[in-house]
């Protein structure tokens, strides 16, 4: 029987969550910041105290390895990311890392030795930012065909050579597991203990500029204006109403700039970004085409449109999902299959390795917020399931 030590696991989660936390504001732990380095050092020390062999690659991904009975067998990798959004919670990412660490300790303390080596990983820069999100895991898997700009890399103290040197030999890995809070309300509303994602959404983002003409706001009649803000709002309202009627499709608008942004001047230019998410790439394309058509409809302003980010949807491994279902039954945990509406490090991993995820409930579906919370019972169930799954998948891969 695998028995995790719940108090130890929960205390470590709390302790790492204090690193970079501002009372009343949330967690501030950008990748490559001083707070991030402190959190990684804390985790590395815990890994080494557990007898794991640690290494940090040149982009900052941290690994802790427990050898199996056959050191030449491909390793089973488990973990998540250690960075946070600004003002975020303490579970998004670290839960999967510290649960994996606790699982490996539980196996050692229970004198259970797997055939395959086991590795805990803390990927860096998963959250969106100058490096583009899922940065560490994309580097690890060799999915960095277009590196970030030299300026963005330089700000993180990195070079293109660091990216090249950090690509893993994927033949040394057999599977990847990631435990995560759901970041949505489905499990919490339905009272179900575990979610088993079947696919991870694709994310496509575009940058848009609507060009009008700045002019005096007091002397230019309303119907003679080339108001870029009006055209933008009217177009986006029509587009968002279209998306709201679709299944398995969401969108968002952000990074809005209004120029010249003076109350006495008609807006001459508006710049913004749009994001489209779905597990169906065809629906992403349809939503993008709809917006393009709306932007190209003749009006008083003209629009320019450019692709910013494209991360296609990806299916998770059916054999691993089935194995996780068996692990849930063995522990008498309720579970459902479900899509993931958020991206994760599991997304680039799933393109090159058999990959599966485990979700535990998020109260109110809240995440990316200091209000993010999952009861300790759910956290312990997730860690226990992960430990059980490592053993079950070790046998599956033999």
N, C-alpha and C positions, 0 to 999 in steps of 0.2 A: 504493500500500500504506500502510495506517495503522499507525504504529509508536509505541506509547506508550513513555515512558521509565520503566521499571519501578523503578529505584532511587529516582528522584525521588518517584514515587507512594507507594512503600512507606515511605520516610523521612517523608513528610508524614503518613501514617497513624499512624506511631509517635509523631511529634512532637505531633500533636493529642491522642493518647491519654495523653500525660503530663500534660495539663491537667486537674487534678482527680483524678489517680490516687493512691491510697494503697497503698503497698507492702504486700502480703499481704492487702489488703482488696478492691481493685478500684477501678473508676471511680465517682466521686461528682460528677455534673454535672447537677444538677436544672436544669430550665428556669428562667430569670430569676435564677439564682444568680451570684455573682461568677465562679465557674469557667466557667459557661456564657458569660458575657459575654467572658471572655478567649479562649475557644475560637472564638467567633464573630468576634472581632476578628482572630484568627490566620487564619481562613479568608478573611475579607474582604480582608486584605492579600494573600493568595495569589491571590485572584481578580483584584485590581487589577494585581498584577504580571504576570498573564497577559493583560492588556489588556481585561478584561471591565468593562462598566459595571455598577456595583453600586448596590443600593438596599435599604433595610430598611423594611418596612411597620410600621404602628403597633402590631402585636402582637409584632413581633420576627422575622418570617420574613425571611431574607436571600436575595437574588437576585443572580446575576451573569450578564450578557447578552452574547452574541456575535452581532452582526448578521449576517444572511444577505444574499444578493444582492437580496432583496426585503424591505425592512424592514417592509412592510405585511402580509406573509404571517403566518399564525398560527405562533407559536413552538412548538418542541418542548422540553418541560420535562423535566429529569432531576435526580434528587437523592434525598434522604431526610431524616432528622432528626439533630440534633446533640446532643440531650439524652440522658441515660442513666438507667437504673434505678440505685438506690443499691447500690454494690458490683458493678456490671456490668462487661462487657468493653469493649474499645475499638473493636470492629468494628460492633456493632449500631447501624446508622444511619450513622455517618461513612463506612463503606465506600462507600455509594452516592453520597455527596456528593463525596468526593475522587476517586473513579473518574470521575465526570462531569466534574469540573474537569480531570483528566488527559486525558480524551477530547477536550475542547475544545482543550487545548494541542496535543495530537497532530495534530488537524485543521489548526490554524494552522501548525504546524511542517512539516506535509506539504503545505502550500499547497492544502488541500482546503477549498473554501468551499461551504457548503450554501445551498440556495435559501431555506430557512426560518431565521429566527433561532433560536438555541439558548440556553437558559437553564439554569443550575445553580441549584437551590434547596436551602436548608437550613431545613426546617420546624422550628418550635419546639414543645416540649411534646407530643411524640408519645406518650411513655410515660404510663401511667395515673397519676393524681394528682388534686389538688383541681380541676384544670381539665378533667378527664374523659378525657384521652388523645386523640391525633390532633387536638389543639386547633388548632395552626397551620394544618394542612391543611383542617380543617373551616371555619375562618374564611375561608381563601383561597377556598374553593369556595362560601361562603354557606350552609353547613349548620350554622348555629348558632341554630336557632329558639328554643331555650331556653338562654340564656347561663348560665355559671357564676354562683354567688352573688356579690353585691357584695363579701363578705368575701374570697372566693377571688380575684376579680379585683383587689381592692385590695392583697392580699398580693403580687401580681405587678406592681403598679404600673400596672394597666390599668383601662379603663372600657368600658362598653357602646359608647360612641362610637368607641373604638379598634377594636372588632370590626367595626362598620359600615363604617368607613373602610378596612379592610383586605380587604374582599371584592374579588376580582379581576374584571376584565372578561374573562370566559371566552371571549369571541369572539376574543381575542388569542392563544389557545392552541389547538394542534391535536392534541397528544398528550402523555402523561406516561409516562416510563420510570423504574423504580426497581430498582437492583441491591441485593441484600441477601444476607447469609448465610442459609442455610436455617432455622436455629434448630431443626432436627430431624435425625434420623439417616439419613434415606432415601438421600440422595445418597452420603453417606460409606459406608454399609454396602454399597451396590450398586456403588461405584466409578464413578459417573457424574459427568461434569464439570459439567453444567449442568441446573438444573431450571427449567421454564417454567410458572409457576402459571396455572391455568385459572380459579380462583375464590379468594376470600378469605373465611374463615369469618365468620359472624355471631357477635356476642357479646351475650348477654343476662345481666344480673345482677339479682338480687333481694336485698333486705334482709329478714331474718326475725327475729322475736322470739318466743321460746317462754316463756310465762308460767306459772310454777308457784307454789309457796309456800315461802318461807324458813322454816326451823324448826330446832330443836335437833337436831344430827346424832347425839347420843348417846342421846336419849330417845324419838325418833320411830321406831316400828317400820318396817322396810323396805317392807312392803306397804301402809302407810298414808301414804307420802310422796307429795307432789306435786313430784317432783324434775325440774326443768327440764333439767338436764344429761343425766340418764338418757334422758328422752324425746327430746332432741335427738340423742344418739348413736345410739339405736335407730332413729330415723327416717332419719338420714343413712346409716347402714350399709345399710338396705334400699334406699335410693335409689341409692347409689353402686353397689351390686351390680347393680341394674337397668341403669344406664348402661354398666357394664363389658361387658355382653352385646351392646351395640349397635355397629354400624359407623358411621363418620363422625360420631361424637358423643363429646364429652368434657365433664367437669364438674370443678369445684373448689370448695372451701369455704375461707373465710378470714375475717379481721377478727372473730375470735371473742372475745366478752366474756362472762364468767361473773359474775353478781352474787348475793350480795355478795362472792364469791371469798374466802371464809374457810373454813379447813379444819374448823372446828367447826360450820359452818352448812350446811344443805341448800341447794343452789343454787335460788334463787327465780326467777331469770330468766337466759336465755341469748340473746344477740344475735349474729347471724352474717350473712355474705353468701355467696351461692352464684353461681357463674358457669357458664353453659352455652355451648358452642361447637360449631358445625357449619356446613358449606356448604349444608345443607338446612334451611330455616326451619321446615318441618313437623316435623323431628326435634327442633329446639329446643323447639317448642310442646309436643310429646309429653312430653319430659323435664320441662318445667315443670309440665304437668298432673299428671304422676305424683307429683312432689314435693308439689304442692298437695293432692292426694288423701291422701297419707300424713300430711301435717300436719293435715288436717281429720278424720282418723280419731279417733273418740272415745277419750279417754284421761284421764289425771289432770291434764294440762296443756292450755292452749289456745295457739294460734299466730296471729300477725299477719304479714302478707305484703305487701310493696310492691315495685313495679318500681323499679329504680335506674338501669340503663343498658340501652338497646336499640340495637344497631348491626346491622342486617340483613346477611346474606351478600350478596356481590356477585360477578358474573361479570366476568372480564377480557376484553379485546377480542380476538375471534377473528382478525381481520385482522392485528393487531399480533403476536399469538402466532405465526401462520403466517410472518410476516416474520422473527421471531426464529429460528424453525426454519431458515429459509433462511440467516440469518447464521451459525448454528452449523455448518451443512453447509459453508459457504464457508470456515470456519476449521478444519474437521475436528474439531469438538468433539462428544463424545457428549452426548445430552440426553434428557430425558423430560418429558412433561407431568405435572403434579401439583397438588393443591390446596395452599393455604397455611393451616396451622393457627393461625398467628399473624395478628394484625391489623397493618396498615401504613398509612402515609400514602396508599398507593395505593388504599385502600378508599374514602375519600371522593372521591378524584380520579376513580375509575372510575365513579362515579355521574353525573359531568358531562362527562368527557372520555374519548376512547379511551385506555386505560391497559393497560400490560403490566409484568411483573416478570421479573427474572432472579435465580435462586438459585445460589449456589455452596456447596459442602459445608461443614458444621460438624462438626469432629472430635468424635465421640461424641454428636452432636446437642445439645451443650451451648451454652446462651446465657443471657443475663441472669445472668451469673456471671463472676468474674475468670478462670475456667478456659476461657472462650470462646476458640476458636482455629480458624483456617483456614490451611493452608499457603500460603506466598507464591505457589506455582504456581497455586493455585486463585484467589487474589486477582487475579493478573495476567491469568488467563483471563477472569475476570469483567469487568475493566476493558477488556480488548481487545475482548470481545464487545460491550460497551456502545458503544465508539467505532464499531465496524463497524455496529451497529444504528442509530445516529443517522444515518449516511449512507444506509443502506438505507431507513429510514423516511422520511427527507427525500424520497427519490425516490418512495416509495409515496404520500405525501400530495400530490404535485404533480398 
